[in-house]
């Protein structure tokens, strides 16, 4: 039987107002706060950030971020992480604001600091928590070919499928269409039925990519579903900026990338598990 935490708290005299005050204080604090205590059913098991439970280990999950340093990550086209762009704060991977830097047409910095996994992944499930700054823009990219990315200027910005992360209310890119809002398959497929937490609070995201099938989840809700090599996907690709890149949508062992879009963003609890290929 699943316990309703809200009802449990309300049943304790005098505790509920204190809990509300504490929650409000934590929501307004910078950096990271402890993980919420009510996990979504679609997410891996409830745990503290950057920690794997026994059930998660048994299910094949492993951490991509250890909560202490940038081990396992580097810059795109670089041997080391981008200097001065990322730090670790209170168990979070923190993208520092870039300030006034030269931008390319789509708003990405011309000398960006995308953070890329040293490993590549073919069929996988990815889970992470993230928090965006007011008016901020970022994303999680996957199926990324480093060779293709560095062949297209700017060399430090990854080319790959993108799980969009955005302040939908304040960032102007949301006005360019629903397929550029949070949890979209960026510039291709818009999310539906999403539940987005306010800026300053952590959201839970999950990406499943198995065979030709992909899914985006946000806070326990599946909001995007697609299949490669279908008329729908081909139409979406042809209408996107990625139509210019031959082989962009080919399935490959690809890197996972945390995007530098100049804005401040926090990531934590990044975990992945490999999946068996889908059977025909």
C-alpha positions as CSV (number, residue, x, y, z in Angstrom):
1,X,0.0,0.0,0.0
2,X,1.4,3.4,-1.0
3,X,1.4,6.0,1.7
4,X,0.0,9.4,1.0
5,X,2.6,11.7,2.5
6,X,0.4,14.8,2.5
7,X,-2.3,13.1,4.6
8,X,0.3,11.6,6.9
9,X,1.7,15.1,7.6
10,X,-1.7,16.6,8.1
11,X,-2.6,14.0,10.7
12,X,0.2,15.2,13.0
13,X,-1.0,18.2,15.0
14,X,1.0,21.3,14.6
15,X,3.4,19.8,12.0
16,X,1.8,20.7,8.8
17,X,2.3,24.5,9.0
18,X,5.9,24.0,9.9
19,X,6.3,21.7,6.9
20,X,4.8,24.3,4.7
21,X,7.2,27.0,5.9
22,X,10.2,24.7,5.6
23,X,9.2,23.8,2.0
24,X,8.9,27.4,1.1
25,X,12.3,28.2,2.5
26,X,13.9,25.3,0.7
27,X,12.3,26.2,-2.6
28,X,13.8,29.7,-2.5
29,X,17.3,28.5,-1.7
30,X,20.0,28.5,-4.3
31,X,22.0,25.4,-5.2
32,X,20.5,21.9,-4.5
33,X,18.0,20.8,-2.0
34,X,17.2,17.2,-0.9
35,X,15.2,15.0,-3.2
36,X,11.4,15.1,-2.9
37,X,10.0,12.3,-0.9
38,X,7.2,11.2,-3.3
39,X,8.7,9.4,-6.3
40,X,6.8,9.1,-9.6
41,X,6.0,5.5,-10.4
42,X,7.8,5.7,-13.8
43,X,11.1,6.8,-12.2
44,X,13.7,4.6,-10.7
45,X,13.3,4.0,-7.0
46,X,13.2,6.7,-4.4
47,X,16.7,7.6,-3.1
48,X,18.8,10.5,-2.0
49,X,20.5,12.4,-4.9
50,X,23.5,10.7,-6.5
51,X,22.9,7.5,-4.7
52,X,21.8,4.1,-6.0
53,X,19.5,1.8,-3.9
54,X,19.9,-1.9,-3.9
55,X,16.8,-2.2,-6.1
56,X,18.3,0.2,-8.6
57,X,21.5,-1.7,-8.7
58,X,19.6,-4.9,-9.3
59,X,17.8,-3.2,-12.1
60,X,21.1,-2.3,-13.8
61,X,21.2,1.4,-13.0
62,X,24.5,3.2,-12.5
63,X,25.5,6.8,-11.8
64,X,26.8,9.0,-14.5
65,X,27.5,11.8,-12.0
66,X,29.1,10.9,-8.7
67,X,28.0,14.2,-6.9
68,X,31.6,15.2,-6.2
69,X,33.5,16.0,-9.4
70,X,33.3,15.8,-13.2
71,X,34.7,12.3,-13.4
72,X,33.4,10.6,-16.6
73,X,32.6,13.9,-18.3
74,X,34.6,16.2,-20.7
75,X,34.0,19.0,-23.2
76,X,32.9,18.2,-26.7
77,X,36.0,18.1,-28.9
78,X,38.1,18.4,-25.7
79,X,40.0,16.0,-23.5
80,X,39.0,17.8,-20.3
81,X,35.9,19.6,-19.1
82,X,35.4,23.2,-20.4
83,X,37.3,25.4,-18.1
84,X,35.4,27.8,-15.9
85,X,32.0,26.7,-17.2
86,X,30.9,23.9,-14.9
87,X,31.3,23.3,-11.2
88,X,30.0,20.9,-8.6
89,X,27.8,22.6,-5.9
90,X,26.2,20.7,-3.0
91,X,25.9,17.5,-5.1
92,X,24.8,19.3,-8.3
93,X,26.5,19.7,-11.7
94,X,26.1,23.4,-12.0
95,X,26.4,25.2,-15.4
96,X,27.6,28.7,-14.5
97,X,26.1,31.6,-16.4
98,X,28.2,32.7,-19.3
99,X,27.3,36.4,-19.3
100,X,27.6,38.4,-22.5
101,X,29.3,36.0,-25.0
102,X,29.0,35.8,-28.8
103,X,26.1,33.7,-29.9
104,X,25.2,31.8,-33.1
105,X,21.8,32.2,-34.8
106,X,20.0,29.7,-32.6
107,X,21.2,31.3,-29.4
108,X,24.0,28.8,-28.5
109,X,27.4,30.3,-27.7
110,X,29.8,30.2,-30.6
111,X,32.5,29.0,-28.2
112,X,30.3,26.8,-26.0
113,X,30.9,24.5,-23.1
114,X,28.7,21.5,-23.8
115,X,29.6,18.7,-21.3
116,X,29.8,15.2,-22.9
117,X,30.0,11.7,-21.4
118,X,33.2,9.9,-22.1
119,X,31.1,6.8,-22.8
120,X,28.7,6.2,-25.6
121,X,25.3,4.5,-25.3
122,X,23.1,2.7,-27.9
123,X,20.0,1.3,-26.2
124,X,19.5,2.9,-22.8
125,X,17.3,4.6,-20.2
126,X,18.4,7.8,-18.6
127,X,17.1,9.5,-15.5
128,X,18.0,12.9,-14.1
129,X,16.8,15.8,-12.0
130,X,17.3,19.4,-13.2
131,X,16.5,23.0,-12.1
132,X,16.6,25.9,-14.5
133,X,17.3,29.6,-13.7
134,X,14.7,32.3,-14.5
135,X,14.5,32.9,-18.3
136,X,17.0,30.0,-18.7
137,X,17.6,27.6,-21.6
138,X,19.5,24.2,-21.6
139,X,18.9,20.7,-22.7
140,X,20.0,17.1,-22.6
141,X,21.2,15.7,-25.9
142,X,21.7,12.0,-26.9
143,X,22.5,9.9,-29.9
144,X,25.3,12.5,-30.3
145,X,28.1,11.8,-32.8
146,X,31.1,13.8,-31.7
147,X,32.7,13.4,-35.2
148,X,29.6,15.0,-36.8
149,X,29.3,17.7,-34.1
150,X,32.9,19.0,-34.4
151,X,32.6,19.0,-38.2
152,X,29.9,21.7,-38.1
153,X,30.7,25.1,-36.6
154,X,30.7,25.9,-33.7
155,X,32.8,22.8,-32.9
156,X,32.0,22.8,-29.2
157,X,28.2,22.5,-29.7
158,X,26.7,19.0,-29.9
159,X,24.5,17.8,-32.6
160,X,21.9,15.2,-31.4
161,X,18.4,14.6,-30.4
162,X,17.6,17.1,-27.6
163,X,15.3,16.8,-24.6
164,X,14.6,20.6,-24.2
165,X,15.0,22.3,-20.9
166,X,13.5,25.8,-20.7
167,X,11.8,28.4,-18.6
168,X,8.6,28.1,-20.7
169,X,7.2,31.4,-19.3
170,X,10.1,33.7,-19.8
171,X,12.4,32.4,-22.5
172,X,11.5,33.6,-26.0
173,X,12.2,30.3,-27.6
174,X,8.9,29.0,-26.2
175,X,7.2,31.5,-28.5
176,X,8.6,29.7,-31.5
177,X,6.3,26.7,-31.1
178,X,5.5,24.0,-28.6
179,X,8.2,21.8,-30.0
180,X,10.7,24.1,-28.4
181,X,9.3,24.0,-24.9
182,X,10.4,21.9,-22.0
183,X,10.5,18.1,-22.6
184,X,10.0,18.5,-26.4
185,X,12.2,16.5,-28.8
186,X,13.6,19.9,-29.7
187,X,12.4,21.4,-32.9
188,X,10.7,18.2,-33.9
189,X,8.0,16.9,-31.6
190,X,6.0,18.8,-29.0
191,X,5.2,17.4,-25.5
192,X,1.7,16.7,-24.5
193,X,0.1,16.4,-21.0
194,X,3.2,17.6,-19.2
195,X,3.4,18.7,-15.6
196,X,6.2,21.2,-15.2
197,X,7.3,22.4,-11.8
198,X,8.0,26.1,-11.3
199,X,11.4,27.6,-12.0
200,X,13.7,27.1,-9.0
201,X,12.3,23.6,-8.3
202,X,13.7,20.3,-9.4
203,X,12.0,18.4,-12.2
204,X,12.5,14.7,-12.9
205,X,13.2,13.7,-16.5
206,X,13.6,10.3,-18.1
207,X,14.7,9.4,-21.7
208,X,14.2,6.0,-23.1
209,X,15.9,5.2,-26.4
210,X,15.7,1.6,-27.5
211,X,16.1,0.5,-31.1
212,X,14.2,3.0,-33.2
213,X,11.8,3.9,-30.4
214,X,12.2,7.0,-28.1
215,X,10.3,8.4,-25.2
216,X,10.5,11.6,-23.1
217,X,9.1,11.6,-19.6
218,X,8.6,14.6,-17.3
219,X,7.7,14.2,-13.6
220,X,6.3,10.8,-14.1
221,X,4.3,11.5,-17.3
222,X,5.2,10.3,-20.8
223,X,5.0,13.4,-22.9
224,X,6.8,12.5,-26.1
225,X,7.0,9.3,-28.1
226,X,8.6,8.7,-31.5
227,X,9.9,6.1,-33.8
228,X,12.8,6.6,-36.3
229,X,12.3,5.8,-40.0
230,X,8.6,6.5,-39.9
231,X,6.7,9.0,-42.0
232,X,5.9,11.1,-38.9
233,X,9.5,11.3,-37.9
234,X,10.7,12.0,-41.4
235,X,8.2,14.9,-41.7
236,X,9.3,16.3,-38.3
237,X,12.9,16.1,-39.3
238,X,12.3,17.7,-42.7
239,X,10.6,20.7,-41.0
240,X,13.5,21.2,-38.4
241,X,16.8,22.8,-38.6
242,X,18.4,19.4,-38.5
243,X,17.4,18.6,-42.0
244,X,20.6,20.3,-43.1
245,X,22.8,17.6,-41.5
246,X,23.1,14.3,-43.4
247,X,22.7,11.3,-41.2
248,X,21.6,13.3,-38.2
249,X,18.7,10.9,-37.3
250,X,20.7,7.7,-37.8
251,X,20.8,5.5,-34.7
252,X,24.3,5.1,-33.4
253,X,26.3,4.5,-30.2
254,X,26.1,8.1,-29.0
255,X,27.3,10.4,-26.3
256,X,24.9,12.0,-23.7
257,X,25.4,15.8,-23.5
258,X,24.4,18.5,-21.0
259,X,24.0,21.6,-23.0
260,X,25.6,25.0,-22.5
261,X,23.2,27.6,-23.7
262,X,24.9,30.3,-21.6
263,X,22.3,30.1,-18.8
264,X,22.5,28.8,-15.3
265,X,21.2,25.3,-14.7
266,X,21.6,22.5,-12.2
267,X,21.7,18.7,-12.7
268,X,21.8,15.9,-10.2
269,X,20.9,12.3,-9.7
270,X,22.0,11.5,-13.3
271,X,21.8,7.7,-13.8
272,X,21.6,5.4,-16.7
273,X,21.0,1.7,-17.5
274,X,21.7,-0.2,-20.7
275,X,18.8,-2.0,-22.4
276,X,18.6,-5.0,-24.5
277,X,17.9,-4.2,-28.2
278,X,14.2,-4.3,-29.1
279,X,13.2,-7.6,-30.8
280,X,11.5,-7.3,-34.2
